[in-house]
Amino acid sequence: MDGSMPPVNERIELLFSVWREPGGTERSNEAVARAVSAAGLDLSAEALVAARAGSVVLQKDVLGAIAAEFGVDQSYLLSDEAVALHDQLVLLREVGTSGIKGIHLRGGDFHVDAVGMAELLRQLRERSSNN
């Protein structure tokens, strides 16, 4: 995490990784493609799979609809300016995969170093898996 944005396909993968179904399972390509298509755009599950793999580049309006389906601003998939949002999503992914059951933050002027926190959680997870 060096402050630069990863390729769009990796950002789409991160959205799938972070925003899961209520039971914790990953959202299906079919469900996301159906939601985007219901918004009046053309997206098949196969095209979404290919976009996630990086072998297909989707149109901007489709990328915007995918972002909206996951509840993030479309700029996350359409520009390289959403570094802060990306860092927060990486932190959420790390928290979700670390086994932490909840986080309580106190009110007031509180700043979290999302990049540092995500890196720390990643290192802790790696250490525990090596033991």
N, C-alpha and C positions, 0 to 999 in steps of 0.2 A: 504494500500500500504506500505508494509514493506521491499521492496527490493527483495522479492522472487517472483518467477514466479508462476502464477496460473496454474491449469491443462490445458492440450492441448485443451480440449473442450471449456474452457472459452476463450482461446486465439482465437480460430476459431470464436466464438461468437463476440469477439471484432472486428475482421476483418470485419465481416458482418455489425456490428454496425457503423464502421467508414467509410468504403469504399462503398458508396451507388451509386445507379444509378444517372444519371444527374438530374432527377426530384426529387431526395431526397428519393425515395423509396429504401427499402432494396433489395439487389440483391437476386434473387430467388435461392433456392437450385438446381433447375433444370438447370439454366443457368451456375452455377459454376460447377456442375457435368458434363455438356456437354463440357465445356471448358477443364476440366481435362481429360475427355475421348478423346477429340480431340488431346490431347498431347500424346495419345497412352497408357493411363492408364485406368484401370477399376474402375469407380466410378459412382454409381447410386445416384439419389436424395435421395432415402430412406436411403442409407448408410451414406450420408452426414448428414441427419437429425439425425440419430442415433449417429453419431460422435459428433455433436453439443450438443446432450443431455448427452454425456458421457457414453453411453451404448455400443459403438463400438470403438475399437482402430484401426485407419487406418494405413496402411503400410507407411513406411518412404517416399518412392517415391511419394505416393499420397499426403502426407502432404506437401512435397516440392512443388508439382505442385499446391496445393491450395494456398500456400504462394505466389508463382509466379503469380498466377491469380489475387491476391490482390495487387501485386506490392511490396511485402516485401521480404526481404532475407529469404531463407528457414530455416535459423537457428532459426527464431522466433518460428516456430512450432516443430523444431527438437532438440532443446537444451534448457537448462535453463540459458543460458548465455546472452540472449538478453534483459536484464532488462531495459537498456536505451531505446531501441525501444519500449518495452511494455509501459513504462512510457509516452513516446511521444504519443502513440496511445490512452492511457487513457485520456491524456490531449485533444487530438483532439475530442474524444467522448464527453467529458465534454463541450468543446467549442461548438460543434455541437448541443448539447441538451440544452444549456443555453440561446439560443436566440441571441447570439452575431452574428452580420452579417459579421464582418471582423476584422482582426487584422493587424496592421501595426507595424512592427519591424524596428528599425533603424539599419543601418549597423554598422560595427565595432565589437569590442570584446564584444559580448552580450551573457550572459548565462541566460537561463530560468530554474527555478526550476520547472520542469514539474510535479513532484509529488505534490509539494506545491500548484502550480497553479490549478491543477486538483481538489485537495481537497477543495480549496477555492471556485471554481466554483460549485462543488457538494453541498457544504454547502449553498451557495447562492440560488441555485435552490431549495433545500429542504425548505429553509426559505420562499421563494416566493410561493411555493406550499401550505404551511401551512397557508398563510395569505388569 
